[in-house]
Amino acid sequence: MIYDDGRLRGMLRELDDPQAIDSPGGDARQAASCLFERLVRLLEERFQCFCEVDREVQDASFHGAIVLPSTAVQSGEQMIVRLSNFGSLITAGAGGLARGGVQAVERLREEDLDQIAAISAELGCIYVPGHVLRERYDGGNLEDWQTMWWHRYFDYM
């Protein structure tokens, strides 16, 4: 899959609101919750599996995480899909739910990523690939240890 990295970077910068560190204001939380439940259903349907779902995320810039079992994906290890609290952004990584998940994107097979990107588009969301999220965060809204765009939109704050 080919991504317009420049467009994605512009969008990430546009969403980077200094007044909203972990979640945009207004009805965004309720909208993210509805969108997240639709994402869970589509992932389970398309990958024909039951997913482990973390709906209790707090103090984070993402709404929740969905774990697809290794037996359901081509990549051979569990895949974690996260929905950001900002702008209906979705990403995926391999392995566990730890911060290193952004580094694990190289272990995902293109077939799996294509499915996630297609599901994202169907939901009206934007899939943000790991190579963009691993780039240095150049905004001014995070702590010193938070150095990547991953931290801004898909990690604990």
C-alpha positions, 0 to 999 in steps of 0.5 A: 500500500502506498501512503501520502506521507506528506499529507499524513504529516500535515494532518498530524500537525493540524490535529496537534492542539495544545489545549487538548493533550489526551482528547479533543473537547466536545462530543469527541469521546462519545463519537470515539466510543461508537466508532471504536465499537464499530471497529471491533465488530469489523475486525472480528468479522473480517479476520473471523476471530474473537478479539481481546479488547481494552476499553478501559484506557485512561490518561492516553491519547488513544481510545482503546486497543484491539488485539487480534490473535496470531491465528487470525492474521498472516503476520504470525503474531498477535496484532494490536489495532488502536483508535486515537482520540484525535481525528479518527486515526487508526494504527496497528502493530505486532506483539504486546501492548507495550510502548514498543508496539510502534517499533513492531510494525515491520513484523506485520505482513502487507496483507494484514495492513491492507485489511486494516487500511481498508477497514479504516477507510470503510469507517471513514478513518485514516490509517497511519502507518508506523513509519510515519508515527516513528518520526520525531514529534516536532510539536510542543505539547508532550513530555521530554520522553515522548519523542515520536508522533506515536506518543502524541496520538497512540500512547499513554500520556 
